[in-house]
Amino acid sequence: MLWIAGVLVVTFGGCLAVLDHLFSDMCATTVFDEIPSPSKKSKAVVFQVDCGATSDFNTHVAIVKGSFDTSDTKSLPQSFFVADKDHGRAPAGITQGPEVRLNWETDETLILQYHQLARVIRSEDKQRGVTIKYQTFR
């Protein structure tokens, strides 16, 4: 009886590992824009992570080195800002998620504007030594 239970546990665990491997990359990341800092040492990257029909269109923003190759989307750092349209309440931008407007004040300060009806999922005040200031618009 113990042997049968062991075989079932190993079989079930193996099936879960195979399924995880097959479906782990179900989300696609698409870069839409890159906004260089004044000195071009850094850049803000606007992108979308699309995980299929069950998720709303979203907008992500991350800061990377100016020389970073954004075609390697798997190497993008975690975004400091993520928002979605809150089921269509906010208008769509270039990512089909909510519009964001980015403006570098200095190499160390980025102003990020987003629509007031967007649902903000993540907003951090700093990334890679850059301070982010947030504003909303209508």
N, C-alpha and C positions, 0 to 999 in steps of 0.2 A: 504494500500500500504506500509506504514512504517513497519507494522507487517511482511509482506512478506519479505521485505528487511532484517529485523532483523533475521528472520529464515534462510535465505540464508547465511548470514554472519556467523552465529553460526554453521551451517552445514558445510560450506566450511572450517572454522577454525578447526572444529573437525576432518574433513578428513585429513587436513594437519598435525595435531597433531598425528593421528594414523599412517600415512605414515612415519613421522619422527621417531616415536618410533620403527616401524618395520624395517626400513632401516638404523638406526643410527650406527649399528655395522657391516656395510658391509665390513670394512677393517680388515684384519687379521695382527697381529704383531707376527713376529717370531724372537726369539733371536738365533744368530748364534755363538757368541763367547763372552767370558768375559776375560779381561786381567787385573789381579790385579796389584795394585801399589806395589812398593818395600816393604812397611810395611803391605800391604794388608788392609789398612784402607779404601781404595777406590778401585773401579774397573771401567774400561771402558767397555761398553757393545756395541757390534755391532749387529744391528738388521735391519729388513726390515719391512716396512708397505706395505702390498699388498692390493690395493683397486680394483683389477680386471683388466680386459683386457685393459681398457682405460688408464692405467698408466704404465710408464716405470718401470723396475726393479730399486730399489733404495737401498742405503746404509745409515743407520742412526748410529750415535754414541752418547752415553750419558754417563755421569759419575754418579755413584751411590755409596752409602756406601758399604764397603766390605761385609757386612752381608746381603745386599739386595737380596731378593729371586726373581730372574729374571723369574721364572715361572709365576709370577703374572704380565703379560705384560701390563695390564691396569694401573698399578701403576708406570710404567716407566716414568721418567721425560721427558720433552721436550728435544729432541736431540739438541746438540750444533752444530752438523755437519750433513748435508743431501746432498747427491749427487745422480745423476742418470747417466746412460751411454750415455746420449745425443743421443738417437735413435741408439744405437749400435756403436757409435764412440769409446768409451772406452771399454776395455776388462772387462769381468765379473769376479767378485771375488766370495767368498763363498755365498753371498746373491743373486747371479745372477745380482746384481747391480755392480757398479764399485768397484774394489779392494781398500781396505784401509789397510795400515800397521800402527800399533800402537806400540809405544815404550815409556815406562815411563822413563824419564830422572831422575826425583826425585819424591817424593810423591806429589809435587806441580807443576810439569811440565810434560806434555804429548806431545810427538811428533806424529803428524798424517800426514802420507804421502798418497797421492791419485794420480791416474793416471792423467796426464796433459790434457787428452781429456775429462775427466769427467765434467759434468755440475754441478757446485756447487750451491745448492739452499740456503743453510744456512751454515755459518761458523762463530762461535762466538769465541772470544779470551779467554774467561773464563767460567768455569762452576764449581759450588760447591767449589770455592777457588783454582781450578786447572787452571793454565795457559796452553793454547794450542798453540803449534807452528806448523805451516803448511809448508809442503814441497810437491813438485810434483815429479813424476817419469815418465819415458817413458815405 
